[in-house]
């Protein structure tokens, strides 16, 4: 999953749920005005979590592709052959 797919999912969610998106936006604006430190803490925490998720998804995709290639080549032994 690349960055454009993530933004597509977020924008589709905002289009499908405008009330929740507006409430989240108003909450972020309120935090930015009233509690600036909390806003930036949550913002950077969100960035770190998003980066970790992006990294994990990339590794999972690589593993899935490698497993598919191994199965196609026949290098993965059947459980009956390992006994």
Protein Blocks (a to p, Z undefined) as FASTA:
>chain_A
ZZklmmmmmmmmmmmmmmlmmmmmmmmmmmmmmmmmlmmmmmmmmmmmmmmmmmmmmmmm
mmmmmmmmmmmnopaccfklmZZ
